[in-house]
């Protein structure tokens, strides 16, 4: 998945961030985990690379990280923030 070009990401101190859809003028607040996943998508990382990054950053199992990443990706898709690559 890749972020749509009309989605702008701004990161705040502490790892959280916000996405703004320039087409709809809607914004989405991201917690640290969601911001980590979004940054990884912007960098073109695969799902397994995102899961590895999450397990390195947080004290979670690979299974838990994979479930979190999948849930976030579904949310990004349902809000039309990403495109299938």
Steps between C-alpha positions, in 0.01 A plus 500: 500500500612851429371829635296711257679815385220721633560378858740711706665364816631723778682350795497652848752468779439175682438298184134580443378668185216610280394418146315756289308400190536805277207388283242461778661737755463225762773430750591187693693493825762224524637354821865389514428157355292631211765765426770230492294301248427808288870599487586146393240516220648830383840328486358215292561233764330162479259378766765265643745791525236708681436212742875468565525873565207486741641205697834685525335821620248348742496203734246299299498160339528465124141368492364799693695742280370332183140527623549868584652574161220317318236689699665835422534417130129412483419831669720692254329319212146559628576870532647503147840621620703234315500324166578135434847469354 
